[in-house]
Amino acid sequence: MRIIVTTGKSYTELDGYACCIAYADLLRKEGKEAVAILPGVLNESIIPEVKAWGGAFETEYSEQPEDKFVLQDISEKEYFAQFVNEDKVIAVYDHHFGFEKYWNEKLGENAHVEKMGACATFIVEEAVQKNLLASIELSSLRLLYTAIFANSLNLKASVTTERDIKALELLSPLANLDQNWHETYFESLQQGILNDPISAVKRDLKILEVEGESWVIGQLELWNGAEIFQQYQAEFQKLLGECEQKYAFITVPSIKQGLTFVQAKNMKTREILEQFGLSGNKLQALRLRKEWIKLLMSSPS
């Protein structure tokens, strides 16, 4: 049996990238045949410095009859790669909300869909359980480390758990990264995004249904977002105006300031977001898109 470790079909961001590469690495350390396949475009979160670490993965899938699938950082079927056969999925790892019940019923203990700052934390925990964390490749360790602090906004996002913090502590001496790596990563990420911020938002628009209404949410995670938000606010508004959905907004968590800036398409969108602490275009806390989604999905009618 060959195990295919994969993530979403359209694009691959850092957490999915790290999880697929590191988990396939972990499986191989156990003596299993495993390959990471990433069919989507690598987005801006995978900065050049991260790519330079290496890590084995493929972009094309060639079917073998005994293949089984492990999904990383994704649990919504609409976004699966086309080659994924759901009947052959043997495990799912995801920290996004909405599909916990489905996978728990389908896979039982092999469904790992729960609140977490980063999906990478699941992989660290499994490697520790198997006593193999120190055995996986340096590139895998560095990817997992970076995915955890990046996806939890340097452990400042409200989705951060004690498990994320513990996983980062375990990885720190093994990853052997510069003490300024966190800031270096976020500054490099911001620089890459600023080459074309509007295109970066367009490539990462999330469409969802909330109480029968369609929403569009864009996101830019920036180290220092205040000035950038002000500079591109009019262009953000123009992009939102082109969305056919009634409700739409762009969220810009600014890690250095510990604030989140939000551009709403219209007053109806803004009024709903104000129920969750938005004041004007600013929230006095860091809030990721997945946190906005949870709030919207759980809000009473």
C-alpha positions in Angstrom: 0.0 0.0 0.0 1.2 3.5 -0.9 0.0 6.4 1.1 -0.6 9.7 -0.7 -0.4 12.7 1.6 -2.1 15.7 0.0 -4.0 19.0 0.6 -6.3 21.3 -1.3 -6.5 21.4 -5.1 -6.3 25.1 -5.9 -3.4 26.4 -3.9 -1.0 25.3 -1.2 -0.2 27.5 1.8 2.5 27.0 4.4 0.6 24.8 6.9 -0.6 22.3 4.3 2.9 22.4 2.6 4.6 21.6 6.0 2.1 19.0 7.0 2.2 17.0 3.8 6.0 17.0 3.5 6.6 16.3 7.2 3.9 13.6 7.5 5.1 11.7 4.4 8.6 11.9 5.9 7.3 10.5 9.2 5.6 7.6 7.5 8.7 6.8 5.6 10.7 6.8 8.8 8.2 4.1 10.0 9.1 2.0 6.9 5.9 2.8 5.0 5.7 3.9 1.3 4.5 7.5 1.3 4.6 10.4 -1.0 3.5 14.0 -0.6 1.6 15.4 -3.6 0.8 19.1 -3.8 -1.2 19.8 -7.0 -2.0 23.5 -6.2 0.1 26.6 -6.7 2.4 27.4 -3.8 1.1 30.7 -2.4 3.0 33.6 -0.9 3.2 32.1 2.6 5.8 29.7 1.3 8.6 32.3 1.0 11.8 31.7 -0.9 13.8 31.0 2.3 11.3 28.2 3.2 11.5 26.8 -0.4 15.2 26.7 -0.1 15.0 24.2 2.8 13.9 21.5 0.4 11.5 18.7 1.3 10.3 15.9 -0.9 7.0 16.3 -2.8 5.5 15.8 -6.2 2.9 17.9 -8.1 1.4 15.1 -10.3 -0.5 12.0 -9.3 -0.1 8.6 -11.1 -2.7 6.2 -9.8 -1.8 2.8 -8.2 -4.6 0.4 -7.3 -3.6 0.1 -3.7 -3.2 3.8 -3.0 -4.7 5.3 0.2 -5.1 9.0 1.0 -4.3 11.1 4.0 -5.6 14.7 3.9 -3.8 17.6 5.5 -5.1 21.0 6.5 -8.4 20.3 4.6 -11.6 18.6 5.4 -14.1 20.2 3.1 -14.8 17.9 0.1 -15.3 20.7 -2.4 -11.6 21.6 -2.1 -10.1 18.1 -2.4 -7.7 17.4 -5.2 -9.5 15.7 -8.1 -7.5 12.5 -7.8 -8.6 12.0 -4.1 -11.0 9.0 -3.8 -13.0 9.6 -0.6 -13.6 5.9 -0.1 -9.8 5.5 0.1 -9.2 8.3 2.6 -7.7 6.7 5.8 -7.0 9.8 7.9 -7.8 13.5 7.9 -5.9 16.3 9.8 -7.5 19.8 9.9 -7.8 22.7 12.2 -10.6 24.4 10.2 -14.1 24.3 11.5 -17.3 22.8 10.1 -16.7 19.2 9.1 -15.8 17.6 12.5 -18.9 15.5 12.8 -18.8 14.1 9.3 -15.2 12.9 9.6 -15.5 11.7 13.2 -18.4 9.4 12.1 -16.6 8.2 9.0 -13.1 7.7 10.3 -13.3 7.6 14.1 -10.0 8.0 15.8 -8.3 8.7 12.4 -10.2 11.9 12.1 -8.2 14.8 13.6 -10.4 17.8 13.0 -10.5 20.2 15.9 -9.6 23.6 17.1 -5.9 24.2 16.8 -3.6 27.2 15.8 -1.9 25.1 13.1 -2.5 21.7 11.6 1.2 21.2 11.9 0.7 20.7 15.7 -1.1 17.4 15.0 2.0 16.1 13.1 4.4 17.1 15.8 2.2 15.3 18.4 2.0 12.1 16.3 5.8 12.2 15.8 6.3 12.5 19.5 3.9 9.6 20.2 5.8 7.4 17.8 9.1 8.6 19.3 10.3 9.8 15.9 10.3 13.6 16.2 14.1 13.8 16.3 14.4 11.3 13.5 12.6 13.3 10.7 14.5 15.5 8.3 15.7 18.9 9.4 13.7 20.4 6.6 10.5 18.8 8.0 11.3 20.1 11.5 11.8 23.6 10.2 8.7 23.5 8.1 6.6 22.4 11.1 8.1 25.0 13.4 7.4 27.8 10.9 3.9 26.6 10.1 2.9 26.7 13.8 4.1 30.2 14.6 2.9 31.6 11.3 -0.6 30.1 11.4 -1.0 31.2 15.0 0.2 34.7 14.2 3.3 34.2 16.5 1.1 32.5 19.0 -1.1 35.6 19.4 -4.2 34.5 17.5 -7.1 33.4 19.7 -7.1 30.0 18.1 -3.7 29.3 19.6 -3.8 26.4 22.1 -1.5 25.0 24.7 -0.8 22.2 22.3 0.5 24.6 19.7 2.8 26.2 22.3 4.1 22.8 23.5 4.7 21.7 19.9 6.7 24.8 19.2 8.8 24.3 22.4 9.6 20.8 21.4 10.6 21.8 17.9 12.7 24.8 18.8 16.0 23.1 19.7 15.6 20.6 16.9 14.9 23.1 14.1 18.0 25.1 15.0 16.7 28.4 13.4 18.0 31.9 14.0 16.5 33.6 17.0 15.1 36.3 14.7 13.5 33.8 12.3 9.9 34.8 13.3 10.4 38.4 12.4 12.4 37.5 9.3 9.7 35.2 8.1 6.9 37.7 8.5 8.8 40.6 6.9 9.8 38.4 3.9 6.1 37.3 3.6 5.0 40.9 3.7 7.5 42.0 1.1 6.3 39.2 -1.3 2.7 40.1 -0.8 3.4 43.8 -1.5 4.7 43.0 -4.9 1.0 42.7 -5.9 -1.3 42.7 -2.9 -4.5 42.8 -4.9 -3.6 39.6 -6.8 -2.6 38.0 -3.5 -6.1 38.6 -2.1 -7.7 37.4 -5.3 -5.8 34.1 -5.3 -7.0 33.4 -1.7 -10.7 34.4 -1.6 -12.8 32.1 0.5 -16.5 31.7 -0.4 -18.9 30.3 2.1 -22.6 30.0 2.9 -24.0 31.5 6.2 -27.7 31.0 6.8 -28.5 30.8 3.2 -26.4 33.9 2.2 -23.1 33.7 0.3 -20.1 35.5 1.7 -16.7 36.2 0.3 -13.7 36.8 2.7 -10.2 37.8 1.6 -7.2 37.9 3.9 -3.7 39.3 4.0 -1.5 38.4 7.0 1.0 41.1 7.4 3.8 41.9 9.9 3.1 45.7 9.8 -0.3 46.1 8.2 -1.5 49.6 9.3 0.2 51.6 6.5 -0.4 49.0 3.9 -4.1 48.8 4.7 -4.5 52.6 4.4 -2.5 52.6 1.1 -4.6 49.9 -0.6 -8.0 50.6 1.1 -9.6 52.0 -2.1 -8.3 49.1 -4.2 -9.7 46.6 -1.6 -13.1 48.4 -1.8 -13.0 48.2 -5.6 -12.2 44.4 -5.5 -15.0 43.8 -3.1 -17.4 45.8 -5.3 -16.7 43.4 -8.1 -17.8 40.4 -6.0 -21.3 39.3 -6.8 -22.0 38.2 -3.3 -24.1 40.4 -1.0 -21.6 40.1 1.9 -17.9 40.4 1.5 -14.9 41.7 3.4 -11.1 41.7 3.5 -9.3 41.1 6.8 -5.7 42.2 7.4 -4.2 40.9 10.7 -1.3 43.1 11.6 1.0 41.1 13.8 3.4 43.8 15.0 0.5 46.1 16.2 -1.7 43.2 17.5 -4.6 44.7 15.5 -6.8 43.5 12.6 -7.9 45.9 9.9 -11.1 45.2 7.9 -12.5 46.5 4.7 -16.2 45.7 4.3 -18.1 45.7 1.0 -21.1 47.6 2.4 -22.9 48.7 5.5 -24.8 45.4 5.8 -21.5 43.5 6.0 -20.0 46.0 8.5 -23.1 45.9 10.8 -22.8 42.1 11.1 -19.0 42.3 11.8 -19.6 45.0 14.4 -21.4 42.3 16.5 -18.0 40.7 16.8 -16.1 43.7 18.0 -15.3 45.6 14.8 -15.2 49.4 15.3 -14.8 51.4 12.1 -12.2 49.5 10.1 -10.3 48.2 13.2 -10.5 45.3 15.7 -8.4 45.7 18.8 -7.0 42.1 18.5 -5.6 39.7 16.0 -8.3 37.7 14.2 -7.7 35.3 11.4 -10.2 34.6 8.6 -11.0 31.1 10.1 -11.9 32.9 13.4 -14.3 35.3 11.6 -15.8 32.2 9.8 -16.4 30.4 13.1 -18.1 33.5 14.6 -20.3 33.9 11.6 -21.3 30.3 11.4 -22.0 30.1 15.2 -23.9 33.4 15.5 -27.6 33.0 16.3 -30.1 34.1 13.6 
